[in-house]
Amino acid sequence: MKKIIILTLLTIMGFNFSLNAQESISYIKDTGSWFYVYNDKGKKITTMSNNSKKLLGWGSDFFIVETGSWFYIYDMYGKKINVLSNSYGKIVSVSANTFTMGKGSWLYIYSREGKKIKTMSK
């Protein structure tokens, strides 16, 4: 009972007790054979086979690799989110929850799910 009252008072005073704090990708180590994904606390959160994939970049909770003619988008735990053809252009940048592709004089901004958000000229 005493514990509940203290926690209630601390919550009212503005303290946040989040049991499932949002993780984010801090670093991805590419050893040539494996990708090791680390969170913002330096803890390894997943290991994924490289299997001839080229790491192109990562955002807060996803990363993009290229294999052959395809871009694969994975979440921070290595689950495939989407696949896009590299005929749409090349990856220019990956940041937060979006990535940008460029082709010719055009830039295409995509969500982490691979859905086009915006088209603009360079």
PAZAZA-97935 format. One record per residue (C-alpha): residue in one letter; chain; x, y, z; residue number from 1. Coordinates in nm, 2 decimals. Layout:
% PAZAZA-97935
  rest  kette    east   north      up   nr
     a      A       X       Y       Z  NUM
...
***
This chain:
% PAZAZA-97935
  rest  kette    east   north      up   nr
     m      A    0.00    0.00    0.00    1
     k      A    0.28    0.24    0.10    2
     k      A    0.46    0.16   -0.23    3
     i      A    0.15    0.24   -0.44    4
     i      A    0.10    0.58   -0.26    5
     i      A    0.47    0.67   -0.32    6
     l      A    0.45    0.57   -0.69    7
     t      A    0.12    0.77   -0.73    8
     l      A    0.27    1.08   -0.58    9
     l      A    0.59    1.06   -0.79   10
     t      A    0.37    1.01   -1.10   11
     i      A    0.16    1.32   -1.01   12
     m      A    0.48    1.52   -0.96   13
     g      A    0.59    1.44   -1.32   14
     f      A    0.81    1.14   -1.30   15
     n      A    0.77    0.90   -1.58   16
     f      A    0.77    0.53   -1.51   17
     s      A    0.78    0.37   -1.85   18
     l      A    0.82   -0.01   -1.83   19
     n      A    0.88   -0.04   -2.21   20
     a      A    1.10    0.25   -2.30   21
     q      A    1.13    0.30   -2.67   22
     e      A    1.46    0.14   -2.80   23
     s      A    1.64    0.29   -3.09   24
     i      A    1.93    0.18   -3.31   25
     s      A    2.26    0.33   -3.21   26
     y      A    2.50    0.14   -3.42   27
     i      A    2.51   -0.15   -3.67   28
     k      A    2.84   -0.35   -3.69   29
     d      A    2.90   -0.52   -4.02   30
     t      A    3.17   -0.79   -3.99   31
     g      A    3.13   -0.91   -4.34   32
     s      A    2.94   -1.23   -4.23   33
     w      A    2.71   -1.08   -3.97   34
     f      A    2.52   -0.76   -3.89   35
     y      A    2.51   -0.68   -3.51   36
     v      A    2.25   -0.43   -3.42   37
     y      A    2.30   -0.23   -3.10   38
     n      A    2.05   -0.02   -2.91   39
     d      A    2.10    0.33   -2.76   40
     k      A    2.23    0.17   -2.44   41
     g      A    2.50   -0.03   -2.62   42
     k      A    2.32   -0.36   -2.59   43
     k      A    2.31   -0.60   -2.88   44
     i      A    1.95   -0.64   -2.98   45
     t      A    1.99   -0.87   -3.28   46
     t      A    2.23   -1.06   -3.50   47
     m      A    2.15   -1.11   -3.87   48
     s      A    2.35   -1.30   -4.14   49
     n      A    2.51   -1.06   -4.39   50
     n      A    2.47   -1.31   -4.68   51
     s      A    2.62   -1.07   -4.94   52
     k      A    2.41   -0.77   -4.83   53
     k      A    2.55   -0.42   -4.83   54
     l      A    2.44   -0.20   -4.53   55
     l      A    2.32    0.13   -4.67   56
     g      A    2.21    0.30   -4.35   57
     w      A    1.98    0.30   -4.05   58
     g      A    1.72    0.52   -3.88   59
     s      A    1.59    0.52   -3.53   60
     d      A    1.42    0.18   -3.56   61
     f      A    1.49    0.04   -3.90   62
     f      A    1.78   -0.03   -4.14   63
     i      A    1.83   -0.08   -4.51   64
     v      A    2.05   -0.33   -4.70   65
     e      A    2.10   -0.39   -5.07   66
     t      A    2.12   -0.73   -5.23   67
     g      A    2.15   -0.74   -5.60   68
     s      A    1.88   -0.52   -5.75   69
     w      A    1.68   -0.49   -5.43   70
     f      A    1.66   -0.28   -5.12   71
     y      A    1.55   -0.47   -4.81   72
     i      A    1.40   -0.27   -4.52   73
     y      A    1.43   -0.44   -4.17   74
     d      A    1.31   -0.34   -3.83   75
     m      A    1.56   -0.32   -3.55   76
     y      A    1.50   -0.68   -3.46   77
     g      A    1.58   -0.81   -3.81   78
     k      A    1.22   -0.86   -3.93   79
     k      A    1.17   -0.77   -4.29   80
     i      A    0.94   -0.47   -4.33   81
     n      A    0.94   -0.43   -4.71   82
     v      A    1.14   -0.48   -5.03   83
     l      A    1.19   -0.22   -5.30   84
     s      A    1.36   -0.24   -5.64   85
     n      A    1.67   -0.03   -5.69   86
     s      A    1.53    0.08   -6.02   87
     y      A    1.34    0.35   -5.81   88
     g      A    1.68    0.51   -5.76   89
     k      A    1.97    0.50   -5.51   90
     i      A    1.95    0.56   -5.13   91
     v      A    2.07    0.91   -5.06   92
     s      A    2.01    0.92   -4.69   93
     v      A    1.84    0.73   -4.40   94
     s      A    1.73    0.93   -4.09   95
     a      A    1.48    0.89   -3.80   96
     n      A    1.17    0.73   -3.96   97
     t      A    1.23    0.81   -4.32   98
     f      A    1.48    0.75   -4.61   99
     t      A    1.54    0.94   -4.93  100
     m      A    1.61    0.80   -5.27  101
     g      A    1.74    0.99   -5.57  102
     k      A    1.70    0.93   -5.94  103
     g      A    1.79    1.18   -6.21  104
     s      A    1.68    1.52   -6.10  105
     w      A    1.42    1.39   -5.85  106
     l      A    1.43    1.30   -5.48  107
     y      A    1.17    1.06   -5.33  108
     i      A    1.11    1.05   -4.95  109
     y      A    0.98    0.73   -4.81  110
     s      A    0.85    0.61   -4.47  111
     r      A    1.03    0.33   -4.29  112
     e      A    0.75    0.11   -4.43  113
     g      A    0.86    0.18   -4.79  114
     k      A    0.56    0.40   -4.87  115
     k      A    0.64    0.71   -5.08  116
     i      A    0.57    1.03   -4.88  117
     k      A    0.69    1.31   -5.11  118
     t      A    0.85    1.38   -5.45  119
     m      A    1.06    1.68   -5.51  120
     s      A    1.32    1.81   -5.75  121
     k      A    1.69    1.82   -5.65  122
***
